Amino acid sequence: MNARITCFNNLQDKMKNHTLVIRTCRKQDTEEIVTLWEACNLIVPWNDPRKDILIKLNFQPDLFLVGTMDEKVIATAMVGYEGHRGWVNYLAVSPDHQKMGIGRKLMEEAALKLKALGCPKFNVQVRTSNTAVIEFYKKVGFSDDNVIGLGMHL
Ligand SMILES: CC(C)(COP(=O)(O)OP(=O)(O)OC[C@H]1O[C@@H](n2cnc3c(N)ncnc32)[C@H](O)[C@@H]1OP(=O)(O)O)[C@@H](O)C(=O)NCCC(=O)NCCS
């Protein structure tokens, strides 16, 4: 499903005539996505972003969302559902387009897609030090589950 969404009034004046399009990711978006993730400081030494994109394009690709404006990728949300919970990784909005409601629209679209699959709950893991992002998630409806996120590299 490709959702076409017109920008909202809370966008800055310079953006008010532009349209935000949220659609599924395509392979040809790869380099723009890597540039976006670099700008958002989402790239870490232990993850290869191009490999991560390629893997996701072959695993639940309908849940890999990009937001575009004027045909340019300005946002991403890599969503997944493992049969019990939905998850989001690589949520990013280009620094030039932040605080305009785009992150919220992406998360709403992700939640709709998860609900359509029967997913009852949407989870996210955030570094405890990343207080700004925690504030964003609270604003868009998430609350603290009081759990510790644990992980193991395979
Ligand atoms: C987190 C991120 C996706 C938010 O996207 P965004 O498009 O700027 O968010 P929105 O404009 O939709 O904001 C929705 C609400 O959250 C609030 N919010 C957004 N960023 C915030 C911040 N840094 N601190 C506090 N509140 C914030 C907004 O003010 C808005 O509140 P409102 O509805 O009361 O007006 C974006 O800042 C980003 O890409 N950050 C870098 C990458 C990152 O850290 N990703 C998350 C990894 S877990």
The ligand as an SDF file (V2000), in Angstrom:
LIG
                    3D

 48 50  0  0  0  0  0  0  0  0999 V2000
   13.4020   11.3350   16.2020 C   0  0  0  0  0  0  0  0  0  0  0  0
   13.0030   11.9250   14.8480 C   0  0  0  0  0  0  0  0  0  0  0  0
   12.6790   10.7860   13.8900 C   0  0  0  0  0  0  0  0  0  0  0  0
   11.7480   12.7800   15.0560 C   0  0  0  0  0  0  0  0  0  0  0  0
   11.2520   13.1860   13.7850 O   0  0  0  0  0  0  0  0  0  0  0  0
   10.4790   14.5750   13.5690 P   0  0  0  0  0  0  0  0  0  0  0  0
    9.9080   14.5470   12.2090 O   0  0  0  0  0  0  0  0  0  0  0  0
   11.3660   15.7000   13.9170 O   0  0  0  0  0  0  0  0  0  0  0  0
    9.3190   14.4700   14.6770 O   0  0  0  0  0  0  0  0  0  0  0  0
    7.8850   15.2060   14.6270 P   0  0  0  0  0  0  0  0  0  0  0  0
    8.0710   16.5570   14.0390 O   0  0  0  0  0  0  0  0  0  0  0  0
    6.8900   14.3210   13.9850 O   0  0  0  0  0  0  0  0  0  0  0  0
    7.5820   15.3610   16.1820 O   0  0  0  0  0  0  0  0  0  0  0  0
    6.4630   14.7730   16.8400 C   0  0  0  0  0  0  0  0  0  0  0  0
    6.4300   15.3360   18.2500 C   0  0  0  0  0  0  0  0  0  0  0  0
    7.6510   15.0100   18.9280 O   0  0  0  0  0  0  0  0  0  0  0  0
    8.3110   16.1860   19.3400 C   0  0  0  0  0  0  0  0  0  0  0  0
    9.7420   16.0440   19.1470 N   0  0  0  0  0  0  0  0  0  0  0  0
   10.3820   15.7250   17.9940 C   0  0  0  0  0  0  0  0  0  0  0  0
   11.7080   15.7340   18.1960 N   0  0  0  0  0  0  0  0  0  0  0  0
   11.8990   16.0600   19.4870 C   0  0  0  0  0  0  0  0  0  0  0  0
   13.0360   16.2680   20.2930 C   0  0  0  0  0  0  0  0  0  0  0  0
   14.2720   16.1060   19.7730 N   0  0  0  0  0  0  0  0  0  0  0  0
   12.8810   16.6110   21.5850 N   0  0  0  0  0  0  0  0  0  0  0  0
   11.6470   16.7790   22.1070 C   0  0  0  0  0  0  0  0  0  0  0  0
   10.5030   16.6060   21.3880 N   0  0  0  0  0  0  0  0  0  0  0  0
   10.6310   16.2680   20.1060 C   0  0  0  0  0  0  0  0  0  0  0  0
    7.7860   17.2870   18.4500 C   0  0  0  0  0  0  0  0  0  0  0  0
    7.9160   18.5490   19.0430 O   0  0  0  0  0  0  0  0  0  0  0  0
    6.3540   16.8470   18.2690 C   0  0  0  0  0  0  0  0  0  0  0  0
    5.6170   17.2270   19.4000 O   0  0  0  0  0  0  0  0  0  0  0  0
    4.1390   17.8950   19.2470 P   0  0  0  0  0  0  0  0  0  0  0  0
    3.2980   16.8590   18.5500 O   0  0  0  0  0  0  0  0  0  0  0  0
    3.7320   18.1830   20.6280 O   0  0  0  0  0  0  0  0  0  0  0  0
    4.3440   19.0910   18.3830 O   0  0  0  0  0  0  0  0  0  0  0  0
   14.1200   12.8370   14.2850 C   0  0  0  0  0  0  0  0  0  0  0  0
   14.4800   13.7920   15.2620 O   0  0  0  0  0  0  0  0  0  0  0  0
   15.3870   12.0890   13.8810 C   0  0  0  0  0  0  0  0  0  0  0  0
   15.4930   11.5730   12.7690 O   0  0  0  0  0  0  0  0  0  0  0  0
   16.3650   12.0190   14.7900 N   0  0  0  0  0  0  0  0  0  0  0  0
   17.6770   11.4250   14.4660 C   0  0  0  0  0  0  0  0  0  0  0  0
   17.6090    9.9350   14.3010 C   0  0  0  0  0  0  0  0  0  0  0  0
   17.1480    9.2110   15.5520 C   0  0  0  0  0  0  0  0  0  0  0  0
   17.6510    9.4650   16.6540 O   0  0  0  0  0  0  0  0  0  0  0  0
   16.1890    8.2660   15.3640 N   0  0  0  0  0  0  0  0  0  0  0  0
   15.6130    7.4970   16.4150 C   0  0  0  0  0  0  0  0  0  0  0  0
   16.4270    6.2690   16.6910 C   0  0  0  0  0  0  0  0  0  0  0  0
   15.6950    5.3160   18.0210 S   0  0  0  0  0  0  0  0  0  0  0  0
  1  2  1  0
  2  3  1  0
  2  4  1  0
  2 36  1  0
  4  5  1  0
  5  6  1  0
  6  7  2  0
  6  8  1  0
  6  9  1  0
  9 10  1  0
 10 11  2  0
 10 12  1  0
 10 13  1  0
 13 14  1  0
 14 15  1  0
 15 16  1  0
 15 30  1  0
 16 17  1  0
 17 18  1  0
 17 28  1  0
 18 19  1  0
 18 27  1  0
 19 20  2  0
 20 21  1  0
 21 22  1  0
 21 27  2  0
 22 23  1  0
 22 24  2  0
 24 25  1  0
 25 26  2  0
 26 27  1  0
 28 29  1  0
 28 30  1  0
 30 31  1  0
 31 32  1  0
 32 33  2  0
 32 34  1  0
 32 35  1  0
 36 37  1  0
 36 38  1  0
 38 39  2  0
 38 40  1  0
 40 41  1  0
 41 42  1  0
 42 43  1  0
 43 44  2  0
 43 45  1  0
 45 46  1  0
 46 47  1  0
 47 48  1  0
M  END
$$$$
